[in-house]
Amino acid sequence: MDKKNTASLTAAGNENKTSMQLLSGVSFAEVGTGSINFRQIFAQAKQAGVQHIFVEQDKITIDPFDSITKSYNYVKNVLVK
């Protein structure tokens, strides 16, 4: 999720909205560039028995190969050491 566009999730009055309503205004970002703390999540991956990691980018705003390269490099070099 793009750090600059979280209002659709955090704004007052969103308590009764469905997930799809909340996510309709979200901007997606490459792994490691957005607001999700993947380091904290992946710190528990081995203990949880995670064997495979998949990256899905729903809305790409840059060249698709640049997008997956950024995400892949972050996963490989930061999350899976």
C-alpha positions as CSV (number, residue, x, y, z in Angstrom):
1,M,0.0,0.0,0.0
2,D,1.3,3.4,-0.9
3,K,2.3,5.4,2.2
4,K,0.8,8.6,0.8
5,N,-2.7,7.1,0.3
6,T,-4.0,5.4,3.4
7,A,-6.9,7.8,4.1
8,S,-9.4,5.3,2.6
9,L,-8.5,2.9,5.4
10,T,-8.0,5.3,8.3
11,A,-10.6,8.1,7.8
12,A,-13.4,8.5,10.4
13,G,-16.6,6.9,9.4
14,N,-15.1,3.8,7.7
15,E,-16.0,1.4,10.6
16,N,-19.0,0.0,8.8
17,K,-17.6,-0.2,5.3
18,T,-16.8,-3.6,3.6
19,S,-13.3,-4.6,2.8
20,M,-13.9,-4.0,-0.9
21,Q,-15.2,-0.5,-0.2
22,L,-12.2,0.3,1.9
23,L,-9.7,-1.1,-0.6
24,S,-11.2,0.6,-3.6
25,G,-9.3,3.8,-2.9
26,V,-6.0,2.2,-2.0
27,S,-2.9,2.7,-4.1
28,F,-0.6,-0.4,-4.2
29,A,3.2,-0.3,-4.0
30,E,6.1,-2.6,-4.6
31,V,7.2,-4.7,-1.7
32,G,9.3,-2.7,0.7
33,T,8.2,0.7,-0.6
34,G,4.8,1.0,0.9
35,S,3.3,1.2,4.4
36,I,3.2,-2.6,5.3
37,N,6.0,-3.6,7.7
38,F,7.2,-6.7,5.9
39,R,10.3,-7.1,8.1
40,Q,8.1,-7.5,11.1
41,I,5.8,-10.0,9.3
42,F,8.7,-12.0,7.8
43,A,10.5,-12.2,11.2
44,Q,7.8,-14.8,12.1
45,A,7.8,-16.6,8.8
46,K,10.2,-19.4,9.6
47,Q,8.5,-20.1,12.9
48,A,5.1,-20.2,11.1
49,G,6.4,-22.7,8.6
50,V,6.4,-20.5,5.6
51,Q,8.1,-22.4,2.7
52,H,7.2,-20.3,-0.3
53,I,6.8,-16.6,-0.9
54,F,4.7,-15.1,-3.7
55,V,4.4,-11.4,-4.8
56,E,1.2,-10.1,-6.4
57,Q,1.0,-6.6,-7.6
58,D,-2.7,-5.6,-8.3
59,K,-2.2,-2.2,-9.8
60,I,1.1,-1.4,-11.4
61,T,2.0,2.2,-12.0
62,I,5.5,1.6,-13.4
63,D,6.9,-0.8,-16.0
64,P,5.8,-4.3,-14.9
65,F,9.3,-5.7,-15.1
66,D,10.7,-2.8,-13.0
67,S,7.9,-3.4,-10.5
68,I,8.5,-7.1,-10.0
69,T,12.3,-6.5,-10.0
70,K,11.9,-4.0,-7.1
71,S,9.7,-6.4,-5.1
72,Y,11.9,-9.4,-5.8
73,N,15.1,-7.6,-4.8
74,Y,13.6,-6.5,-1.6
75,V,12.3,-9.9,-0.7
76,K,15.6,-11.6,-1.6
77,N,18.0,-9.0,-0.1
78,V,16.1,-7.9,3.0
79,L,13.4,-10.4,4.0
80,V,15.0,-13.7,3.1
81,K,18.6,-13.6,4.3
